[in-house]
Amino acid sequence: MSRLSIPLLRDVLQTFVLTIVIFLAVQTFVGQPFKIEMHSMEQTLEPGQYVFVDKLTPRFDQYHRGDIVVFAPPDAAGGQDGVPFIKRVIGVAGDTVEVHDGRVYVNDVGLDEPYVYADASGPQTTDASGLSRWTVPVGELFLMGDHRAESVDSRSFGPVPVSSVVGRAWLRYWPLDHLAILGGGKAQAAAPD
């Protein structure tokens, strides 16, 4: 090897190592891609689409109703090993969430949920099997999918610890013709019934 090739090889190796370190730091602390594999968030997010999950801002700002989050499901969810779930935040610490008469109520106020799955017959109603009232403990979130009939969520396994949340999905980036910033579908309180 010539003297010129050794410094060049060292520079290439340093660039490669630095690239890997930066990639791992971004993936660990800033954000990461996530592929939608389930039907529980239809029509907001379809299987095969990709979202970017923000891991950084949740360190400085808590989760809010309407946020879409990726999380490690509890064992009771019966999910595939290691496959995270993606759902919408419906209730935060201190909220009382109720499901009855085909609607979701937070603190006795019905939610206006334009994001809930709809087909030709109109928006899907929300039903609860078993327990239909939950109080969200401090440090936990009540999560539901937008396609309620296809979603295994907090209605089944209860509130989820914030420590299980990977981050907030904020950008749908693939396929490109579906590029959109997420979060416009906030869970809004409707006028009291």
N, C-alpha and C positions, 0 to 999 in steps of 0.2 A: 504494500500500500504506500502511496505517496504521502508526503507530509501534508499536502493540501486536502486530501480526502479524510484524514483523521479529524481536523476541526469541523469539516462539513458534516461528517457523520455525528459528531458530538452535538452540533447545532440542531440537526434533524431530530436526534433523540431527545434533547431538551424540549424542543417544540412539541413533540409527541407527548411527552410526560406532562408538560404544562397543560396541554389541551385536555388530557384525561382528567387531571386534577380539577380544572375549571368545570368540565362537564359534570363530574361527580358532585362538586360543591353546588352547582346550579340545581341539579336533580335532587339533592338532599335538602337544601335550604330555601330555594327560590320557587321552583315549580317543575312540573313534569307532565308529559303527555299521558292521556288515559283513553283507552279504546272502549267505547260503549258496546257491551256484549249482551245485555239483557233488554227486555221489552218494557221494563217498569217505568221508564221516563218518556215513552212515546206520547205524544207527537213532538214534545220539546226536543228530545234527543233520540235518534233512531239507532238501532244496532248497526255497527260498522262505522259510525262516525267517531271522530276523535275530538277530544277537548283538552285544553291546557288547564292544569290544576295549579292554582296559586297557593303556595305553601308559606309565603313570606308575610303577606298582610294579615293573616289570621293571628300572627304573633303579636300584632299591635292593635288589632280591632277584632272584637268578638263577632261571632256568627249572628246573623239576623234572620228573622222570618223571611222566607222567599229565597234565601241563598240555596244554591245547588252544591252539595258537598259529596266528596268521595271519602269513604270510610271503611275500616276493617269491620266486617259484620260480627256480631256476637255469635258464639257457638250455637245458640238457640235458633239462629237464622237458617241453619242447614245449608249454607252456601258452599260453593266449591272451595277447597283449601287454598288459601292465599289470594283468592280473587276478591278485590274490593267491590263494594256496592256503591251506587250513585243514587242519591235521593234529594228531595227538597226539604229544607228546614220549615217545619210547620209551627213548632213550639220551642221556646227557649226557657231557661231556668225560671221557675216561679209560675209559668203558664199552666192553666188547666185546659187540656185538650179533650174535647168530646166528639164522638161520631154518632150521629143519630139522624133519622129521617132523611138519609141520603146525603147529608152535608157534614162539614167539619166546623166545629165551633171552638174558638180560643177565647178563654175568659168570658164565656157566655155570649160571644158575638160571632155570628156566622161569617165565614170567610168568603170573599169574592175570589174565585179561583178560575180565571179564564184559561189557565194553562192545562187544566184537567183534560185528559184524553176525550176526544169527541169523534163520533162517526156519523153516518147519515141520520141516525135517530136523535142526535144531539149529544150534549155533554154526558159523560158517564156519572152515575151517582156513586157516592162513597158509602160503603157498608162496612160494618165492623162485625167480626166473628168473635163472640165471647165478650171480653172486657171492652167497654166503650167510653171509659173516662180515665184519664191519666193526669197526674200532676207531675210536671217535669222538675226533677231535683236540680239543685245547684251543680254546675259542672256537666250537665247533660243536655241533649237535644232530642226533640221528637221529630222523626223523619218519615216522610211518605213519598212514594213514587207518584208521578203524574198520571200513569195508567194504573189506576187503583185496582182493577181486577187482576192485573198481572204482577202486582208488587207484593213482595214479602218485605215488610217494613215495621215501623214501631208499633203498628196495630197488632203485630204478632209477637215481637220480641221486646217491646217497651222502649223507653228512651235509651239513647246511646251516649256513652261518655265522650266528652269533647276530646279527650286524649286519644280516642280511636279514630278521629277524623284526620285524614291525610291533608286535606285542603279544600279550597273553594274553587269549583269549576267556573271559569269566567270567560273562556273563549272557545267556541266551536270552530275548529280550523280546517277540518277535512271531512268530506270533500269540499273543495274550494267554493263550489256553487252554494254551499250551506254556511259559509263563513258568517259568524255572528257573535256579538258580545252577549253573554248570558247574564241574567239577573233582572231583566225587565219584567219578569212574572212574579213580582213580590206577592206574598200571601197577605192580601189586604182585608182588613175587617170591613164587613158590609154593615149597612144600617141594621140596628137590632131588629129582630123579627117581632 
